Amino acid sequence: MWYLTVSAGFFFYWLKLFLNDKSTPKSDLFSWIILVIAPLLWPISVPASVLELMTKSSESRDEMNLYVGENQLG
């Protein structure tokens, strides 16, 4: 349910920005497609991004522990 609420919030925010934007024609089909598809992909892209960030954070922490451990020995 949280995803739907956040997706709807972002969709309406982006819709407002899109409608107020003077540089993009409102008849541009590609803009409307992106505006609709982006919130629909949230349930896939957000967890994947969080997993990637957690993996990089874990790898970075392991490298830092290894570096600190080597410097303490010598």
C-alpha beads as a LAMMPS data file, in Angstrom:
LAMMPS data file: protein, C-alpha beads

74 atoms
73 bonds

1 atom types
1 bond types

-500.0 500.0 xlo xhi
-500.0 500.0 ylo yhi
-500.0 500.0 zlo zhi

Masses

1 110.0

Atoms # bond

1 1 1 0.000 0.000 0.000
2 1 1 2.921 2.339 0.789
3 1 1 4.290 1.971 -2.736
4 1 1 0.954 2.952 -4.244
5 1 1 0.711 6.028 -2.059
6 1 1 4.242 7.176 -2.855
7 1 1 3.847 6.389 -6.558
8 1 1 0.596 8.328 -6.730
9 1 1 2.189 11.249 -4.902
10 1 1 5.137 11.357 -7.286
11 1 1 2.893 10.923 -10.306
12 1 1 0.737 13.892 -9.368
13 1 1 3.790 15.992 -8.480
14 1 1 5.444 15.183 -11.827
15 1 1 2.129 15.786 -13.620
16 1 1 1.889 19.219 -12.034
17 1 1 5.485 20.022 -13.048
18 1 1 4.872 18.698 -16.551
19 1 1 1.708 20.744 -17.022
20 1 1 3.430 23.905 -15.736
21 1 1 6.511 23.389 -17.947
22 1 1 6.411 25.788 -20.880
23 1 1 9.285 24.149 -22.802
24 1 1 7.645 20.734 -23.337
25 1 1 4.672 20.484 -25.681
26 1 1 1.700 18.771 -24.059
27 1 1 1.109 16.829 -27.272
28 1 1 4.454 15.002 -26.995
29 1 1 3.444 11.339 -26.628
30 1 1 6.869 10.245 -25.356
31 1 1 6.619 12.616 -22.367
32 1 1 3.226 11.211 -21.416
33 1 1 4.500 7.629 -21.715
34 1 1 7.433 8.351 -19.388
35 1 1 5.119 10.149 -16.971
36 1 1 2.901 7.059 -16.728
37 1 1 5.583 4.333 -16.807
38 1 1 7.987 5.814 -14.241
39 1 1 5.691 5.400 -11.191
40 1 1 4.669 1.924 -12.353
41 1 1 8.300 0.773 -12.208
42 1 1 8.804 1.940 -8.632
43 1 1 8.113 -1.482 -7.064
44 1 1 10.975 -2.894 -9.143
45 1 1 13.501 -0.071 -9.274
46 1 1 13.415 1.121 -5.645
47 1 1 14.141 -2.268 -4.000
48 1 1 16.846 -2.953 -6.613
49 1 1 18.460 0.414 -5.859
50 1 1 18.314 -0.156 -2.116
51 1 1 19.878 -3.610 -2.524
52 1 1 22.665 -2.145 -4.668
53 1 1 23.362 0.597 -2.109
54 1 1 23.435 -1.921 0.741
55 1 1 25.838 -4.167 -1.181
56 1 1 28.179 -1.278 -1.988
57 1 1 28.016 -0.075 1.616
58 1 1 28.870 -3.543 2.901
59 1 1 31.779 -3.898 0.458
60 1 1 33.073 -0.455 1.374
61 1 1 32.858 -1.258 5.093
62 1 1 34.721 -4.548 4.565
63 1 1 37.470 -2.765 2.608
64 1 1 37.788 -0.128 5.329
65 1 1 38.055 -2.786 8.044
66 1 1 40.736 -4.574 6.031
67 1 1 42.666 -1.336 5.509
68 1 1 42.454 -0.359 9.190
69 1 1 43.453 -3.871 10.259
70 1 1 46.552 -3.842 8.025
71 1 1 47.668 -0.461 9.322
72 1 1 47.315 -1.544 12.938
73 1 1 49.581 -4.560 12.380
74 1 1 52.500 -2.695 10.905

Bonds

1 1 1 2
2 1 2 3
3 1 3 4
4 1 4 5
5 1 5 6
6 1 6 7
7 1 7 8
8 1 8 9
9 1 9 10
10 1 10 11
11 1 11 12
12 1 12 13
13 1 13 14
14 1 14 15
15 1 15 16
16 1 16 17
17 1 17 18
18 1 18 19
19 1 19 20
20 1 20 21
21 1 21 22
22 1 22 23
23 1 23 24
24 1 24 25
25 1 25 26
26 1 26 27
27 1 27 28
28 1 28 29
29 1 29 30
30 1 30 31
31 1 31 32
32 1 32 33
33 1 33 34
34 1 34 35
35 1 35 36
36 1 36 37
37 1 37 38
38 1 38 39
39 1 39 40
40 1 40 41
41 1 41 42
42 1 42 43
43 1 43 44
44 1 44 45
45 1 45 46
46 1 46 47
47 1 47 48
48 1 48 49
49 1 49 50
50 1 50 51
51 1 51 52
52 1 52 53
53 1 53 54
54 1 54 55
55 1 55 56
56 1 56 57
57 1 57 58
58 1 58 59
59 1 59 60
60 1 60 61
61 1 61 62
62 1 62 63
63 1 63 64
64 1 64 65
65 1 65 66
66 1 66 67
67 1 67 68
68 1 68 69
69 1 69 70
70 1 70 71
71 1 71 72
72 1 72 73
73 1 73 74
